[in-house]
Amino acid sequence: MSIQAGRKPAALWARAIAVFAVAVALVTVCAYAASPAVADDINAMPPATYPSTYSEQLWITMDDGVKLGATLTFPSKDGTAPPGTVSGGARYDALRAR
């Protein structure tokens, strides 16, 4: 490699790295812009597996005594409490006990 007049080898390497970085960025942007369908698939939601939901509102007491209001929503086939919810079973005993 010959050194150009008035330029130091470190400056040439820095310029080569900068040109390479810009080229990689352009290739990445062009590749992403060429496939807009990929962005649509990422945000797509799967079809619902249950036709309805069931919600319960609770107060959850923290260790310092502060009470937080919470709404727990569960999938349900007919809008009733499914087994294993706070009022439908013992799955969430820790929440019901407080």
VOZARO-603005 format. One record per residue (C-alpha): x, y, z; residue in one letter. Coordinates in steps of 0.02 Angstrom, whole numbers, padded with zeros to 5 digits. Example, Ala and Ser with C-alpha at 12.3 -4.5 7.8 and 13.67 -1.06 7.14 Angstrom:
2
<rec><px>00615</px><py>-00225</py><pz>00390</pz><bado>a</bado></rec>
<rec><px>00684</px><py>-00053</py><pz>00357</pz><bado>s</bado></rec>
This chain:
98
<rec><px>00000</px><py>00000</py><pz>00000</pz><bado>m</bado></rec>
<rec><px>00073</px><py>00166</py><pz>-00048</pz><bado>s</bado></rec>
<rec><px>00050</px><py>00319</py><pz>00060</pz><bado>i</bado></rec>
<rec><px>-00030</px><py>00464</py><pz>-00031</pz><bado>q</bado></rec>
<rec><px>00061</px><py>00629</py><pz>-00019</pz><bado>a</bado></rec>
<rec><px>00009</px><py>00728</py><pz>00133</pz><bado>g</bado></rec>
<rec><px>-00097</px><py>00589</py><pz>00213</pz><bado>r</bado></rec>
<rec><px>-00050</px><py>00482</py><pz>00360</pz><bado>k</bado></rec>
<rec><px>-00087</px><py>00296</py><pz>00362</pz><bado>p</bado></rec>
<rec><px>-00201</px><py>00315</py><pz>00516</pz><bado>a</bado></rec>
<rec><px>-00309</px><py>00442</py><pz>00423</pz><bado>a</bado></rec>
<rec><px>-00324</px><py>00323</py><pz>00275</pz><bado>l</bado></rec>
<rec><px>-00380</px><py>00181</py><pz>00388</pz><bado>w</bado></rec>
<rec><px>-00507</px><py>00293</py><pz>00475</pz><bado>a</bado></rec>
<rec><px>-00578</px><py>00346</py><pz>00308</pz><bado>r</bado></rec>
<rec><px>-00586</px><py>00165</py><pz>00247</pz><bado>a</bado></rec>
<rec><px>-00679</px><py>00113</py><pz>00405</pz><bado>i</bado></rec>
<rec><px>-00801</px><py>00258</py><pz>00387</pz><bado>a</bado></rec>
<rec><px>-00837</px><py>00213</py><pz>00205</pz><bado>v</bado></rec>
<rec><px>-00862</px><py>00031</py><pz>00253</pz><bado>f</bado></rec>
<rec><px>-00983</px><py>00079</py><pz>00394</pz><bado>a</bado></rec>
<rec><px>-01086</px><py>00188</py><pz>00277</pz><bado>v</bado></rec>
<rec><px>-01092</px><py>00048</py><pz>00147</pz><bado>a</bado></rec>
<rec><px>-01153</px><py>-00077</py><pz>00278</pz><bado>v</bado></rec>
<rec><px>-01286</px><py>00045</py><pz>00337</pz><bado>a</bado></rec>
<rec><px>-01348</px><py>00075</py><pz>00160</pz><bado>l</bado></rec>
<rec><px>-01358</px><py>-00111</py><pz>00122</pz><bado>v</bado></rec>
<rec><px>-01454</px><py>-00141</py><pz>00285</pz><bado>t</bado></rec>
<rec><px>-01578</px><py>-00001</py><pz>00249</pz><bado>v</bado></rec>
<rec><px>-01604</px><py>-00059</py><pz>00070</pz><bado>c</bado></rec>
<rec><px>-01631</px><py>-00239</py><pz>00124</pz><bado>a</bado></rec>
<rec><px>-01758</px><py>-00188</py><pz>00256</pz><bado>y</bado></rec>
<rec><px>-01850</px><py>-00071</py><pz>00137</pz><bado>a</bado></rec>
<rec><px>-01861</px><py>-00207</py><pz>00005</pz><bado>a</bado></rec>
<rec><px>-01963</px><py>-00321</py><pz>00120</pz><bado>s</bado></rec>
<rec><px>-02105</px><py>-00220</py><pz>00200</pz><bado>p</bado></rec>
<rec><px>-02205</px><py>-00380</py><pz>00229</pz><bado>a</bado></rec>
<rec><px>-02085</px><py>-00429</py><pz>00368</pz><bado>v</bado></rec>
<rec><px>-02138</px><py>-00279</py><pz>00474</pz><bado>a</bado></rec>
<rec><px>-02322</px><py>-00324</py><pz>00453</pz><bado>d</bado></rec>
<rec><px>-02295</px><py>-00504</py><pz>00509</pz><bado>d</bado></rec>
<rec><px>-02205</px><py>-00451</py><pz>00669</pz><bado>i</bado></rec>
<rec><px>-02357</px><py>-00353</py><pz>00733</pz><bado>n</bado></rec>
<rec><px>-02487</px><py>-00481</py><pz>00680</pz><bado>a</bado></rec>
<rec><px>-02592</px><py>-00554</py><pz>00820</pz><bado>m</bado></rec>
<rec><px>-02639</px><py>-00738</py><pz>00821</pz><bado>p</bado></rec>
<rec><px>-02825</px><py>-00779</py><pz>00810</pz><bado>p</bado></rec>
<rec><px>-02921</px><py>-00779</py><pz>00973</pz><bado>a</bado></rec>
<rec><px>-02938</px><py>-00952</py><pz>01049</pz><bado>t</bado></rec>
<rec><px>-03081</px><py>-00905</py><pz>01166</pz><bado>y</bado></rec>
<rec><px>-03236</px><py>-00808</py><pz>01116</pz><bado>p</bado></rec>
<rec><px>-03251</px><py>-00710</py><pz>01279</pz><bado>s</bado></rec>
<rec><px>-03158</px><py>-00651</py><pz>01433</pz><bado>t</bado></rec>
<rec><px>-03194</px><py>-00647</py><pz>01619</pz><bado>y</bado></rec>
<rec><px>-03127</px><py>-00505</py><pz>01728</pz><bado>s</bado></rec>
<rec><px>-03112</px><py>-00486</py><pz>01916</pz><bado>e</bado></rec>
<rec><px>-03067</px><py>-00328</py><pz>02011</pz><bado>q</bado></rec>
<rec><px>-02964</px><py>-00351</py><pz>02170</pz><bado>l</bado></rec>
<rec><px>-02871</px><py>-00252</py><pz>02299</pz><bado>w</bado></rec>
<rec><px>-02693</px><py>-00317</py><pz>02323</pz><bado>i</bado></rec>
<rec><px>-02611</px><py>-00262</py><pz>02486</pz><bado>t</bado></rec>
<rec><px>-02425</px><py>-00231</py><pz>02474</pz><bado>m</bado></rec>
<rec><px>-02302</px><py>-00267</py><pz>02617</pz><bado>d</bado></rec>
<rec><px>-02303</px><py>-00083</py><pz>02669</pz><bado>d</bado></rec>
<rec><px>-02494</px><py>-00081</py><pz>02683</pz><bado>g</bado></rec>
<rec><px>-02529</px><py>00011</py><pz>02520</pz><bado>v</bado></rec>
<rec><px>-02676</px><py>-00063</py><pz>02425</pz><bado>k</bado></rec>
<rec><px>-02666</px><py>-00077</py><pz>02237</pz><bado>l</bado></rec>
<rec><px>-02819</px><py>-00099</py><pz>02129</pz><bado>g</bado></rec>
<rec><px>-02800</px><py>-00233</py><pz>01996</pz><bado>a</bado></rec>
<rec><px>-02908</px><py>-00304</py><pz>01859</pz><bado>t</bado></rec>
<rec><px>-02869</px><py>-00485</py><pz>01817</pz><bado>l</bado></rec>
<rec><px>-02935</px><py>-00541</py><pz>01648</pz><bado>t</bado></rec>
<rec><px>-02947</px><py>-00724</py><pz>01599</pz><bado>f</bado></rec>
<rec><px>-03002</px><py>-00808</py><pz>01438</pz><bado>p</bado></rec>
<rec><px>-03174</px><py>-00887</py><pz>01452</pz><bado>s</bado></rec>
<rec><px>-03284</px><py>-00989</py><pz>01336</pz><bado>k</bado></rec>
<rec><px>-03450</px><py>-00916</py><pz>01395</pz><bado>d</bado></rec>
<rec><px>-03407</px><py>-00764</py><pz>01503</pz><bado>g</bado></rec>
<rec><px>-03411</px><py>-00858</py><pz>01669</pz><bado>t</bado></rec>
<rec><px>-03265</px><py>-00881</py><pz>01787</pz><bado>a</bado></rec>
<rec><px>-03155</px><py>-01021</py><pz>01721</pz><bado>p</bado></rec>
<rec><px>-03084</px><py>-01146</py><pz>01844</pz><bado>p</bado></rec>
<rec><px>-02923</px><py>-01087</py><pz>01924</pz><bado>g</bado></rec>
<rec><px>-02970</px><py>-00903</py><pz>01937</pz><bado>t</bado></rec>
<rec><px>-02984</px><py>-00808</py><pz>02101</pz><bado>v</bado></rec>
<rec><px>-03169</px><py>-00842</py><pz>02123</pz><bado>s</bado></rec>
<rec><px>-03173</px><py>-01002</py><pz>02019</pz><bado>g</bado></rec>
<rec><px>-03039</px><py>-01104</py><pz>02107</pz><bado>g</bado></rec>
<rec><px>-02884</px><py>-01107</py><pz>02215</pz><bado>a</bado></rec>
<rec><px>-02754</px><py>-01064</py><pz>02085</pz><bado>r</bado></rec>
<rec><px>-02725</px><py>-00886</py><pz>02148</pz><bado>y</bado></rec>
<rec><px>-02739</px><py>-00912</py><pz>02336</pz><bado>d</bado></rec>
<rec><px>-02599</px><py>-00787</py><pz>02367</pz><bado>a</bado></rec>
<rec><px>-02703</px><py>-00647</py><pz>02290</pz><bado>l</bado></rec>
<rec><px>-02866</px><py>-00698</py><pz>02373</pz><bado>r</bado></rec>
<rec><px>-02786</px><py>-00712</py><pz>02547</pz><bado>a</bado></rec>
<rec><px>-02734</px><py>-00530</py><pz>02549</pz><bado>r</bado></rec>
